[in-house]
């Protein structure tokens, strides 16, 4: 039997659905990776702010001899 390929053939519906499913799976995986990276960045920002606050409090203590009653004094 001789099979003649139709020159006007394109992708079948099943092939297109498989590609869309694969793209969807990859998008879900990337969303999780990006979400994790964002959370780590927020945590690092909080740690840096905490270290800066500690430094400011220690600097105030060196100058004033006591810790401030209100944080507005060091800002």
N, C-alpha and C positions, 0 to 999 in steps of 0.2 A: 504494500500500500504506500502510496506516495502522498505525503502531507505537504500541502501548499500553504505557506505562511501568508496570512492576510496582511498586506502592507499598511492598512489603516487600523490595525489593532493597537490598543492602548493598554493601560493597566486595568485589571479586573477590580471589581468591587471588593473582593476579599483581600487583594494586595493593598489597596488603599486603606482598608480598615486596619490591616496589620501595621502599616506604617504609622497611622494615627495612634494606634494603641502603644506602639513603641515610643513615640514622641511623648505621649501622656505619661508613661512610666518614667522616662528620663526627666520630665518636668517635675514630677513628684519627688524624685530622688534629689534633684538640684534644689528644690524648695527646702527640703530638710537640711541640706548642707549649708545653704545661705542662712537659714534660721539659726543654726548652731553657731555659725560665725558671728552673726549679729549679737547673740547672747554673750558670747565670749568677749566681744568688744565692749558691751555694756558693763560686764563684770570688771574688765580691765580699767574702764573709766571710773568706776566706783572705787576701786583700789587706789588709783592715782589720786582721786579727790580726797580720800581718807588720809593718804600719806601727806598731801599738801596741808590738810587741816592740822595734822599732828605737828608738822614742822612749824606752822604758824603759831600754834599754841605754845610750843616750846620756846620759840622766839619771844613771844609775849612774856613768858615766865622769866626768861633771862633779863629782859628789860624792866619789868614791873616787880619782879620778886614774888608774884602770885599768879594764879590762873584767873582769867577773866570770869566774871559772873554771867556775862552775856557774850555770845559769839559775835555780835555786831561790833564790838570793840576792836576785833582783830581784822575785820573785813575792810 
